[in-house]
């Protein structure tokens, strides 16, 4: 059972497989020498012809064989280890490179938990496939033939019987494989589904606690775990049954060979030393294949995992652009742009939008109207759109992804901050940034004073910046974006879920950016967009109203209604207070 594509992908590891087989074969030859020496000595002992020299010679031979086998086993283990290391490195590099090629849009095709699972558990299974199973597969083919060549001169009849019984184990493996394939594919499907559920519940644990829905999710997880336990037990039962069958075949075949050798001895067709050699080496015909059967179950699991890995590696990659954006200010244009996550539900239904270079344009509307989808398209996250989108006169699909990232910076309300120092997080935007540059952007977002009371740029952030407030996290994310110094900034709900003071500070920064850069602001709070050069009100995936704040208020449409509703809500209770 060899998957040629997998072997081809990991061709660099093939030499270590060859080395492992070679060391195993040399160990087998040394064992044959030891068995012949022991058999010869025992024959002399039984017939009373033993001498001190023959004993010494046998002892020295056994010592030499022990040394050789020890060396061969150590070198074989080393070769196997190097094969495992290579396999893990190459596969994880391939998966990582694929994720880079898929870019920000990878989540449209594969879940994060599946990528993590195949990169860890799946790769570990394939490590055993290359490091143990493949070397054992080839060795188990070579070993019986080698032993047959050695023993056929002792007893051709017994050697032929032993060799004939050998194929029974591969036949049993093929039969088991047909049963196991479907079972293991089902196993991996349930396993990845359980991983998805666990990750989702872990990320939303706080929310579950707030709404006291944790027990419900726990029950659902229990049900999924029960299904996983059941499929795991089926896999284990299959493995146990197949191992029992292989044991019967292996030891039964060895017993038949021994019986033939003893019969030949009793009929006077074989001497005692020859009989002993066959009896002692008969099991070696079958033990390699028996051990192969043990690795086979892991190999089958690895093969199922490889299907998952190849599914990721075979994902269609977005068309790679080759053009670069012009330097300086960049205008953005949408013409009849459509987009949908699902075939039956369109998110954007013919968007026409012009964002001149150096302008401050805001997108507003109720949730689900398509605002963030537009941000995702411009940042390269959502690629399956139709229509014409141009940045600086260049079609979005023709722009190199790395160049797009250099010119367009997206800041979301949940922009990720990594565990490490403030300096390390800021240098992601500009690796060669000086301390002065970093301090200046921190000052612009009014975060420098706080950090100076800590450890300055070397202030350590916990996972997801858990030691900072929501407003501080958002200001740090904006500081990182400022350090990038890109011509286009997209602020997607950059002021949501933070306190009023932080919101005001961030809006001041955004207005300052808008003086020299192209800014596309997405906000649910209309008070933040009043000073925009243009406001686009989206509804049902279309721009229903557009213009400045004053112009939209005179229209007396949906924008005015929503603005007045928000203002009334924000001012509720303020009148009449002393």
Buried (B, 14 or more C-beta within 10 A) or exposed (E): BEBEEBBEBBEEBBEBBEBBBBBBBBBBBBBBBBBBBBBBBBBBEEEEEBEEEBEEBBEEBBEBBEEBBEBBEEBBEBBBBBBBBBBBBBBBEBBEEBBEBBBBBBEBBBBEBBBBBBBEBBBBBBBBBBBBBBBBBBBBBBBBEBBBEBBBEBBEBBBBBBBEBBEBBBEBBEEBBEEBBEBBBBBBEBBBBBBBBBBEBEEBEEEBEEEEEBEEBEEEBEEBBEBBEEBEEBBEEBBEEBBEBBBEBBBEBBEBBBBBBBBBBEEEBBBBBBBBBBBBBBBBBBBBBBBBBBBBBBBBBBBBBBBBBBEBBEBEEBEEBEEBBEEEBBBBBBEEBBBBEEEEEBBBBBBBBBBBBBBBBBBBBEEEBBBBBBBBBBBBBBBEBEBBBBBBEBEBBBBBBEBBBBBBBBBBBBBEBEEBBBBBBBBBBBEEBEEEBBBBBBEBBBBBEBBEEEEBBEBEBEEEBEEBEBBBBBBBBBBBBBBBBBBBBBBBBBBBEBEEEBBEBBBEBBBEBBEEBBBBBBBBBBEBBEBBBBBBBBBBBBBBBBBBBEEBBEBEBBBBEBBEEBEEEEEEEEEEEE
